[in-house]
Amino acid sequence: MIYIRKAIPEDLSILLEFEQGIIAAERPFDPTLKEGEISYYDLKKMITAHDVEVVVAVLNDQIIGSGYARIENAKSYLNHELFAYLGFMYTHPDHRGKGVNKQIIEALSNWIRSQGIFEMRLDVYNDNPSAIKAYEKVGFKKHLINMRLGI
């Protein structure tokens, strides 16, 4: 049975592998990423931060997925002061299609609500229909398109 728990410092090595998996999956969608090994997150700091909840999905004592929710200030013109930004959403390829992403989002949603926050947001590449579908499946809706132009 898959269960979700808060990440601990001892999980760092596998989480760093997951981060590289995310970057490898996103490279085809983003020509602005630097070549070579890069890092998106300071996972060691995030695991112990009070305004971030990093969780892992575990099956048979193996970590198979991850995600985080980070509390952020909303723009002053919005009707909420704070929101939770979701990221680091990863499921090991051997376990995709088993509802791992849904369980991670449910666990993060519970933590977010416990913080008195009722708005979640995330970013997904427009050219990644499988990720978009996965997020729509758990209730996310397209909201804003971020556009770029290299000059």
N, C-alpha and C positions, 0 to 999 in steps of 0.2 A: 504494500500500500504506500502511496506517495503522501508525504506530509511536508508541511512548510514550517520552517523555524527561522529565528533570527540568526544572521550570520555572526560568527565569532572569529577572532584573529587567526585561529588555527585553520580556517577555511581559505585563507588568503591565496595560497598557491593555486588551488583549483579555480578560484575566482579570477585570478590573473590570466589563466588559460581561457576562461570564458570570455574575458574582455578581448583577447586577441581573436577569438572566434567571431565576436560581434564585429570587430573592425574588418576582418577578412570578408564577412558577409556584406558589409556596407561599402567596401571599396568600389565595387562596380557602379554604385549609385552616386558616388561623390568624387569627382575629379579634383576637388580642392584638398583632399587628404594628402599629407606628406608621404613620400616614399619611405620604405623601411619600417622598422618597428616604432609604433607610436602608442600612446596611452590616452584614453579619454578621462579616466577617473583617478582619484587618490583613494583607492579602496580601503587602505589601512585606516586612513582618517575617517572615511565615511562609516565604517563599521562601528566606531565608537562615538560618532557625533550624535548630539541630542536631537538635532533637527532632520536627521536622515534615518530611515529604517531600511536596512539591507537584509533581504531574506533569501533563503535557499530552499530549493525543493530537494527532498531526500527520498531515495528508494533503495531499500536493502543496504543501508549504511553508506550509500554513494550519493554525492551531490550531483543532481542532474539538471538543475535549473537555478536561475537567479533573477533578482529584480530589486529595485530600490524605489522609495518614495522620499522626496526631499521637499521640505516646507519652504516655500518662497513667498515673498511679498508680491501681491498683485498690483497692477497698474492703478494709479489713484482714481481713475475714471470708471473702474469696474465696480460691480455691486458686492464684491467680497474683498476682504483685506488680505487674506492668505489663500494659497492653493497648494496642492501637492503636485510636483512634477515627477512623473515616473520615467525611469530609465534603467539601463543595464538589464533589459529583459532578454533572457537567453535560456533556451532549452537545448540540451545536448541532442544532436541529430538522431541518435538512437531512440529518443523518447518523445519526439515531436508527434503531434496528433493524439496525444493521450490526455489532453486537458491540463497540462502542467502550467501553461501561461495563465489559464483561467484561475487556477488555485493560487498562483502567486499574486495575481491582481486582487483576488478576494481577500487574501491575508493583508496585503498592503492597504486595501480599502478599509478594513477593520481598524488598522493602526491609524490611518488618516482620520477616520471618524472619531476615534478616541482622543485625537488632538483638537477636536472641535472644528475640523475643516471638512467642507462638503463639495469641493471642486478639485477634480483631477485633470491633468493635461499631460500629453506626451507628444513627441515628434516622431514621425515616420516618413521615410522617403516615398515620394509620390510614385516612383517607378518600382515599388516593392509591393505588388498586389497581395502576396501571401501574408505579409505582415499587416497590411491594412485590413484584410479580411479577418485575421485573428483578433485584432482590436475591436473591429465592428461586432464580432461575434459575442464579445463580453459587454457590449453596450456603448463603446466610444463612437462618436460621430465626427465626420470631417467638419472642421470649423474654420480654418484659415490656411491659405496656401502661402508658403514662404517662397519667394522667387529670387533668382540670382542671375547676374549677367557678368561674365568675365570680359574685361575690356583691356 
